[in-house]
Amino acid sequence: MGTIWVIINYFLKVDIDKSAAVSLGLVWTVLLSIFNYFLLYAKREDIFMKYNNIQTKRKIKGQIYFWIYVLLSFTSFYVSVANLVELKH
């Protein structure tokens, strides 16, 4: 989400002060938490039962994909911020 906001801010030249950015971030966090609760947390037992007995090889492969995704997400966020956000002195 942060990368998307950086790119939108770069192209639209939206000047948002720090308190508004924090408030917007908190609103998005609450909305995503509510969304996750109703879609995932409420069905957690069904999800646990479905993936409880997966093969070890598939589990390791899934963890590798997860960490690659995390690494690429942080990298893309860092590159976006480093190249698109202008410093204001």
N, CA, C and O atoms as CSV, one atom per row, in Angstrom:
chain,resi,resn,atom,element,x,y,z
A,1,MET,N,N,0.823,-1.198,0.000
A,1,MET,CA,C,0.000,0.000,0.000
A,1,MET,C,C,0.862,1.254,0.000
A,1,MET,O,O,0.547,2.242,-0.663
A,2,GLY,N,N,1.959,1.195,0.759
A,2,GLY,CA,C,2.825,2.365,0.826
A,2,GLY,C,C,3.420,2.720,-0.522
A,2,GLY,O,O,3.520,3.896,-0.871
A,3,THR,N,N,3.818,1.705,-1.283
A,3,THR,CA,C,4.389,1.936,-2.601
A,3,THR,C,C,3.367,2.586,-3.530
A,3,THR,O,O,3.703,3.486,-4.300
A,4,ILE,N,N,2.139,2.135,-3.455
A,4,ILE,CA,C,1.079,2.713,-4.294
A,4,ILE,C,C,0.867,4.182,-3.942
A,4,ILE,O,O,0.718,5.020,-4.831
A,5,TRP,N,N,0.854,4.497,-2.634
A,5,TRP,CA,C,0.683,5.898,-2.224
A,5,TRP,C,C,1.841,6.769,-2.691
A,5,TRP,O,O,1.635,7.915,-3.091
A,6,VAL,N,N,3.062,6.229,-2.644
A,6,VAL,CA,C,4.221,6.994,-3.103
A,6,VAL,C,C,4.094,7.302,-4.591
A,6,VAL,O,O,4.354,8.426,-5.018
A,7,ILE,N,N,3.698,6.312,-5.375
A,7,ILE,CA,C,3.573,6.510,-6.820
A,7,ILE,C,C,2.441,7.494,-7.142
A,7,ILE,O,O,2.600,8.365,-7.996
A,8,ILE,N,N,1.310,7.354,-6.462
A,8,ILE,CA,C,0.193,8.292,-6.668
A,8,ILE,C,C,0.617,9.707,-6.299
A,8,ILE,O,O,0.325,10.653,-7.029
A,9,ASN,N,N,1.300,9.855,-5.175
A,9,ASN,CA,C,1.763,11.169,-4.738
A,9,ASN,C,C,2.740,11.772,-5.739
A,9,ASN,O,O,2.726,12.982,-5.967
A,10,TYR,N,N,3.579,10.949,-6.332
A,10,TYR,CA,C,4.552,11.448,-7.304
A,10,TYR,C,C,3.872,11.991,-8.557
A,10,TYR,O,O,4.195,13.085,-9.020
A,11,PHE,N,N,2.933,11.228,-9.103
A,11,PHE,CA,C,2.304,11.639,-10.355
A,11,PHE,C,C,1.256,12.728,-10.171
A,11,PHE,O,O,1.119,13.593,-11.036
A,12,LEU,N,N,0.524,12.709,-9.083
A,12,LEU,CA,C,-0.516,13.712,-8.867
A,12,LEU,C,C,-0.017,14.938,-8.114
A,12,LEU,O,O,-0.738,15.928,-7.996
A,13,LYS,N,N,1.198,14.882,-7.608
A,13,LYS,CA,C,1.808,16.002,-6.863
A,13,LYS,C,C,0.929,16.451,-5.704
A,13,LYS,O,O,0.732,17.646,-5.486
A,14,VAL,N,N,0.407,15.489,-4.970
A,14,VAL,CA,C,-0.430,15.787,-3.816
A,14,VAL,C,C,0.479,16.128,-2.642
A,14,VAL,O,O,1.372,15.354,-2.297
A,15,ASP,N,N,0.255,17.272,-2.039
A,15,ASP,CA,C,1.063,17.688,-0.898
A,15,ASP,C,C,0.269,17.406,0.378
A,15,ASP,O,O,-0.661,18.138,0.716
A,16,ILE,N,N,0.643,16.348,1.072
A,16,ILE,CA,C,-0.063,15.941,2.278
A,16,ILE,C,C,0.864,16.162,3.472
A,16,ILE,O,O,2.012,15.716,3.464
A,17,ASP,N,N,0.365,16.845,4.490
A,17,ASP,CA,C,1.187,17.051,5.671
A,17,ASP,C,C,1.278,15.750,6.479
A,17,ASP,O,O,0.534,14.800,6.236
A,18,LYS,N,N,2.195,15.730,7.434
A,18,LYS,CA,C,2.495,14.503,8.170
A,18,LYS,C,C,1.297,13.984,8.965
A,18,LYS,O,O,1.052,12.778,8.978
A,19,SER,N,N,0.558,14.853,9.618
A,19,SER,CA,C,-0.576,14.389,10.431
A,19,SER,C,C,-1.680,13.793,9.553
A,19,SER,O,O,-2.322,12.816,9.939
A,20,ALA,N,N,-1.898,14.375,8.384
A,20,ALA,CA,C,-2.901,13.819,7.465
A,20,ALA,C,C,-2.450,12.468,6.928
A,20,ALA,O,O,-3.268,11.562,6.767
A,21,ALA,N,N,-1.170,12.324,6.651
A,21,ALA,CA,C,-0.646,11.045,6.159
A,21,ALA,C,C,-0.784,9.958,7.216
A,21,ALA,O,O,-1.137,8.822,6.901
A,22,VAL,N,N,-0.505,10.306,8.471
A,22,VAL,CA,C,-0.649,9.344,9.563
A,22,VAL,C,C,-2.115,8.963,9.740
A,22,VAL,O,O,-2.435,7.788,9.921
A,23,SER,N,N,-2.991,9.937,9.690
A,23,SER,CA,C,-4.425,9.662,9.816
A,23,SER,C,C,-4.920,8.774,8.684
A,23,SER,O,O,-5.678,7.832,8.914
A,24,LEU,N,N,-4.497,9.070,7.473
A,24,LEU,CA,C,-4.876,8.260,6.323
A,24,LEU,C,C,-4.348,6.834,6.462
A,24,LEU,O,O,-5.047,5.874,6.134
A,25,GLY,N,N,-3.134,6.700,6.940
A,25,GLY,CA,C,-2.566,5.376,7.178
A,25,GLY,C,C,-3.338,4.593,8.226
A,25,GLY,O,O,-3.552,3.390,8.073
A,26,LEU,N,N,-3.756,5.268,9.289
A,26,LEU,CA,C,-4.542,4.600,10.328
A,26,LEU,C,C,-5.915,4.165,9.814
A,26,LEU,O,O,-6.398,3.084,10.150
A,27,VAL,N,N,-6.529,5.005,9.007
A,27,VAL,CA,C,-7.833,4.650,8.435
A,27,VAL,C,C,-7.698,3.421,7.543
A,27,VAL,O,O,-8.513,2.503,7.632
A,28,TRP,N,N,-6.677,3.391,6.680
A,28,TRP,CA,C,-6.453,2.227,5.820
A,28,TRP,C,C,-6.176,0.974,6.646
A,28,TRP,O,O,-6.654,-0.108,6.304
A,29,THR,N,N,-5.409,1.107,7.728
A,29,THR,CA,C,-5.108,-0.033,8.583
A,29,THR,C,C,-6.370,-0.592,9.214
A,29,THR,O,O,-6.562,-1.808,9.248
A,30,VAL,N,N,-7.229,0.279,9.711
A,30,VAL,CA,C,-8.484,-0.169,10.322
A,30,VAL,C,C,-9.382,-0.833,9.280
A,30,VAL,O,O,-9.965,-1.884,9.546
A,31,LEU,N,N,-9.497,-0.230,8.100
A,31,LEU,CA,C,-10.332,-0.812,7.050
A,31,LEU,C,C,-9.815,-2.193,6.624
A,31,LEU,O,O,-10.602,-3.125,6.458
A,32,LEU,N,N,-8.510,-2.323,6.448
A,32,LEU,CA,C,-7.951,-3.622,6.075
A,32,LEU,C,C,-8.097,-4.648,7.189
A,32,LEU,O,O,-8.306,-5.830,6.916
A,33,SER,N,N,-7.992,-4.216,8.432
A,33,SER,CA,C,-8.170,-5.139,9.560
A,33,SER,C,C,-9.605,-5.664,9.614
A,33,SER,O,O,-9.825,-6.854,9.842
A,34,ILE,N,N,-10.568,-4.787,9.407
A,34,ILE,CA,C,-11.972,-5.215,9.388
A,34,ILE,C,C,-12.217,-6.167,8.221
A,34,ILE,O,O,-12.884,-7.189,8.378
A,35,PHE,N,N,-11.680,-5.832,7.061
A,35,PHE,CA,C,-11.812,-6.680,5.879
A,35,PHE,C,C,-11.219,-8.070,6.136
A,35,PHE,O,O,-11.845,-9.085,5.827
A,36,ASN,N,N,-10.014,-8.107,6.700
A,36,ASN,CA,C,-9.366,-9.394,7.006
A,36,ASN,C,C,-10.140,-10.178,8.045
A,36,ASN,O,O,-10.214,-11.404,7.957
A,37,TYR,N,N,-10.714,-9.511,9.019
A,37,TYR,CA,C,-11.462,-10.221,10.052
A,37,TYR,C,C,-12.637,-10.965,9.447
A,37,TYR,O,O,-12.832,-12.151,9.712
A,38,PHE,N,N,-13.415,-10.274,8.640
A,38,PHE,CA,C,-14.617,-10.909,8.104
A,38,PHE,C,C,-14.323,-11.949,7.030
A,38,PHE,O,O,-15.096,-12.891,6.859
A,39,LEU,N,N,-13.218,-11.794,6.306
A,39,LEU,CA,C,-12.928,-12.754,5.245
A,39,LEU,C,C,-12.020,-13.902,5.690
A,39,LEU,O,O,-12.167,-15.027,5.212
A,40,LEU,N,N,-11.101,-13.632,6.584
A,40,LEU,CA,C,-10.132,-14.666,6.939
A,40,LEU,C,C,-10.260,-15.161,8.375
A,40,LEU,O,O,-10.340,-16.367,8.606
A,41,TYR,N,N,-10.281,-14.266,9.319
A,41,TYR,CA,C,-10.263,-14.672,10.714
A,41,TYR,C,C,-11.515,-15.459,11.096
A,41,TYR,O,O,-11.442,-16.413,11.871
A,42,ALA,N,N,-12.644,-15.063,10.558
A,42,ALA,CA,C,-13.886,-15.768,10.871
A,42,ALA,C,C,-13.876,-17.195,10.323
A,42,ALA,O,O,-14.569,-18.068,10.845
A,43,LYS,N,N,-13.089,-17.429,9.271
A,43,LYS,CA,C,-13.013,-18.757,8.660
A,43,LYS,C,C,-11.698,-19.461,8.986
A,43,LYS,O,O,-11.303,-20.382,8.271
A,44,ARG,N,N,-11.022,-19.051,10.039
A,44,ARG,CA,C,-9.683,-19.556,10.336
A,44,ARG,C,C,-9.638,-21.056,10.574
A,44,ARG,O,O,-8.678,-21.710,10.166
A,45,GLU,N,N,-10.639,-21.610,11.214
A,45,GLU,CA,C,-10.617,-23.050,11.484
A,45,GLU,C,C,-10.733,-23.853,10.196
A,45,GLU,O,O,-10.076,-24.883,10.051
A,46,ASP,N,N,-11.553,-23.398,9.264
A,46,ASP,CA,C,-11.652,-24.072,7.966
A,46,ASP,C,C,-10.320,-23.994,7.212
A,46,ASP,O,O,-9.899,-24.960,6.574
A,47,ILE,N,N,-9.671,-22.842,7.295
A,47,ILE,CA,C,-8.385,-22.665,6.621
A,47,ILE,C,C,-7.328,-23.555,7.273
A,47,ILE,O,O,-6.541,-24.186,6.567
A,48,PHE,N,N,-7.296,-23.619,8.613
A,48,PHE,CA,C,-6.337,-24.484,9.307
A,48,PHE,C,C,-6.544,-25.946,8.937
A,48,PHE,O,O,-5.579,-26.677,8.717
A,49,MET,N,N,-7.792,-26.368,8.868
A,49,MET,CA,C,-8.081,-27.762,8.522
A,49,MET,C,C,-7.627,-28.071,7.088
A,49,MET,O,O,-7.111,-29.155,6.818
A,50,LYS,N,N,-7.819,-27.127,6.186
A,50,LYS,CA,C,-7.469,-27.340,4.788
A,50,LYS,C,C,-5.960,-27.492,4.601
A,50,LYS,O,O,-5.511,-28.334,3.823
A,51,TYR,N,N,-5.175,-26.676,5.316
A,51,TYR,CA,C,-3.731,-26.663,5.108
A,51,TYR,C,C,-2.953,-27.337,6.224
A,51,TYR,O,O,-1.731,-27.196,6.287
A,52,ASN,N,N,-3.612,-28.052,7.090
A,52,ASN,CA,C,-2.943,-28.706,8.215
A,52,ASN,C,C,-2.048,-29.851,7.758
A,52,ASN,O,O,-0.970,-30.045,8.320
A,53,ASN,N,N,-2.461,-30.599,6.772
A,53,ASN,CA,C,-1.730,-31.797,6.369
A,53,ASN,C,C,-1.079,-31.669,4.994
A,53,ASN,O,O,-1.110,-32.618,4.209
A,54,ILE,N,N,-0.491,-30.514,4.690
A,54,ILE,CA,C,0.180,-30.373,3.403
A,54,ILE,C,C,1.561,-31.015,3.479
A,54,ILE,O,O,2.126,-31.174,4.561
A,55,GLN,N,N,2.091,-31.379,2.324
A,55,GLN,CA,C,3.395,-32.025,2.269
A,55,GLN,C,C,4.496,-31.051,2.690
A,55,GLN,O,O,4.385,-29.840,2.497
A,56,THR,N,N,5.550,-31.606,3.263
A,56,THR,CA,C,6.666,-30.788,3.745
A,56,THR,C,C,7.314,-30.023,2.600
A,56,THR,O,O,7.668,-28.854,2.753
A,57,LYS,N,N,7.471,-30.676,1.456
A,57,LYS,CA,C,8.094,-30.021,0.299
A,57,LYS,C,C,7.263,-28.811,-0.141
A,57,LYS,O,O,7.813,-27.756,-0.457
A,58,ARG,N,N,5.959,-28.968,-0.160
A,58,ARG,CA,C,5.080,-27.862,-0.557
A,58,ARG,C,C,5.112,-26.750,0.484
A,58,ARG,O,O,5.055,-25.571,0.135
A,59,LYS,N,N,5.203,-27.115,1.754
A,59,LYS,CA,C,5.259,-26.117,2.829
A,59,LYS,C,C,6.528,-25.270,2.713
A,59,LYS,O,O,6.476,-24.048,2.852
A,60,ILE,N,N,7.661,-25.916,2.459
A,60,ILE,CA,C,8.927,-25.199,2.310
A,60,ILE,C,C,8.874,-24.291,1.080
A,60,ILE,O,O,9.332,-23.149,1.125
A,61,LYS,N,N,8.322,-24.796,0.002
A,61,LYS,CA,C,8.183,-24.000,-1.223
A,61,LYS,C,C,7.309,-22.765,-0.966
A,61,LYS,O,O,7.622,-21.676,-1.447
A,62,GLY,N,N,6.233,-22.928,-0.223
A,62,GLY,CA,C,5.374,-21.805,0.115
A,62,GLY,C,C,6.079,-20.773,0.972
A,62,GLY,O,O,5.886,-19.572,0.780
A,63,GLN,N,N,6.901,-21.224,1.923
A,63,GLN,CA,C,7.651,-20.294,2.769
A,63,GLN,C,C,8.689,-19.530,1.959
A,63,GLN,O,O,8.911,-18.342,2.191
A,64,ILE,N,N,9.325,-20.211,1.008
A,64,ILE,CA,C,10.294,-19.533,0.143
A,64,ILE,C,C,9.593,-18.450,-0.677
A,64,ILE,O,O,10.087,-17.326,-0.771
A,65,TYR,N,N,8.449,-18.780,-1.269
A,65,TYR,CA,C,7.690,-17.787,-2.036
A,65,TYR,C,C,7.262,-16.617,-1.159
A,65,TYR,O,O,7.302,-15.465,-1.589
A,66,PHE,N,N,6.857,-16.913,0.062
A,66,PHE,CA,C,6.444,-15.853,0.989
A,66,PHE,C,C,7.592,-14.886,1.258
A,66,PHE,O,O,7.404,-13.672,1.181
A,67,TRP,N,N,8.778,-15.403,1.572
A,67,TRP,CA,C,9.903,-14.537,1.901
A,67,TRP,C,C,10.422,-13.787,0.676
A,67,TRP,O,O,10.902,-12.660,0.802
A,68,ILE,N,N,10.334,-14.394,-0.498
A,68,ILE,CA,C,10.693,-13.671,-1.722
A,68,ILE,C,C,9.726,-12.504,-1.927
A,68,ILE,O,O,10.150,-11.405,-2.285
A,69,TYR,N,N,8.443,-12.732,-1.705
A,69,TYR,CA,C,7.434,-11.680,-1.819
A,69,TYR,C,C,7.713,-10.544,-0.835
A,69,TYR,O,O,7.651,-9.371,-1.205
A,70,VAL,N,N,8.018,-10.888,0.406
A,70,VAL,CA,C,8.316,-9.867,1.425
A,70,VAL,C,C,9.541,-9.056,1.016
A,70,VAL,O,O,9.527,-7.827,1.085
A,71,LEU,N,N,10.592,-9.737,0.595
A,71,LEU,CA,C,11.825,-9.056,0.195
A,71,LEU,C,C,11.583,-8.128,-0.997
A,71,LEU,O,O,12.042,-6.986,-0.997
A,72,LEU,N,N,10.873,-8.610,-1.998
A,72,LEU,CA,C,10.586,-7.775,-3.169
A,72,LEU,C,C,9.660,-6.603,-2.832
A,72,LEU,O,O,9.790,-5.527,-3.415
A,73,SER,N,N,8.732,-6.803,-1.903
A,73,SER,CA,C,7.847,-5.712,-1.491
A,73,SER,C,C,8.632,-4.595,-0.815
A,73,SER,O,O,8.452,-3.420,-1.137
A,74,PHE,N,N,9.507,-4.961,0.127
A,74,PHE,CA,C,10.309,-3.939,0.795
A,74,PHE,C,C,11.265,-3.263,-0.184
A,74,PHE,O,O,11.479,-2.054,-0.108
A,75,THR,N,N,11.836,-4.035,-1.096
A,75,THR,CA,C,12.749,-3.468,-2.083
A,75,THR,C,C,12.023,-2.484,-2.991
A,75,THR,O,O,12.525,-1.390,-3.248
A,76,SER,N,N,10.840,-2.867,-3.479
A,76,SER,CA,C,10.100,-1.958,-4.367
A,76,SER,C,C,9.654,-0.707,-3.620
A,76,SER,O,O,9.650,0.381,-4.196
A,77,PHE,N,N,9.278,-0.839,-2.346
A,77,PHE,CA,C,8.910,0.331,-1.558
A,77,PHE,C,C,10.114,1.261,-1.384
A,77,PHE,O,O,9.996,2.475,-1.555
A,78,TYR,N,N,11.268,0.689,-1.044
A,78,TYR,CA,C,12.473,1.493,-0.848
A,78,TYR,C,C,12.867,2.210,-2.139
A,78,TYR,O,O,13.176,3.402,-2.118
A,79,VAL,N,N,12.858,1.493,-3.256
A,79,VAL,CA,C,13.235,2.097,-4.533
A,79,VAL,C,C,12.249,3.195,-4.916
A,79,VAL,O,O,12.653,4.247,-5.412
A,80,SER,N,N,10.960,2.959,-4.688
A,80,SER,CA,C,9.953,3.980,-4.997
A,80,SER,C,C,10.160,5.230,-4.163
A,80,SER,O,O,10.128,6.345,-4.683
A,81,VAL,N,N,10.369,5.045,-2.887
A,81,VAL,CA,C,10.563,6.203,-1.999
A,81,VAL,C,C,11.859,6.921,-2.348
A,81,VAL,O,O,11.884,8.150,-2.409
A,82,ALA,N,N,12.925,6.180,-2.575
A,82,ALA,CA,C,14.218,6.793,-2.878
A,82,ALA,C,C,14.189,7.582,-4.177
A,82,ALA,O,O,14.864,8.605,-4.291
A,83,ASN,N,N,13.425,7.128,-5.151
A,83,ASN,CA,C,13.437,7.779,-6.463
A,83,ASN,C,C,12.274,8.730,-6.711
A,83,ASN,O,O,12.376,9.607,-7.569
A,84,LEU,N,N,11.189,8.581,-5.996
A,84,LEU,CA,C,10.016,9.389,-6.310
A,84,LEU,C,C,9.677,10.449,-5.269
A,84,LEU,O,O,8.997,11.422,-5.595
A,85,VAL,N,N,10.125,10.293,-4.038
A,85,VAL,CA,C,9.775,11.249,-2.996
A,85,VAL,C,C,10.847,12.332,-2.944
A,85,VAL,O,O,12.041,12.053,-2.831
A,86,GLU,N,N,10.382,13.572,-3.029
A,86,GLU,CA,C,11.300,14.701,-2.963
A,86,GLU,C,C,11.480,15.127,-1.511
A,86,GLU,O,O,10.512,15.209,-0.754
A,87,LEU,N,N,12.724,15.398,-1.130
A,87,LEU,CA,C,12.996,15.877,0.221
A,87,LEU,C,C,12.626,17.347,0.329
A,87,LEU,O,O,12.927,18.138,-0.565
A,88,LYS,N,N,11.974,17.707,1.425
A,88,LYS,CA,C,11.587,19.098,1.650
A,88,LYS,C,C,12.404,19.621,2.836
A,88,LYS,O,O,12.265,19.149,3.965
A,89,HIS,N,N,13.231,20.576,2.558
A,89,HIS,CA,C,14.077,21.138,3.634
A,89,HIS,C,C,13.523,22.443,4.115
A,89,HIS,O,O,14.095,23.063,5.011
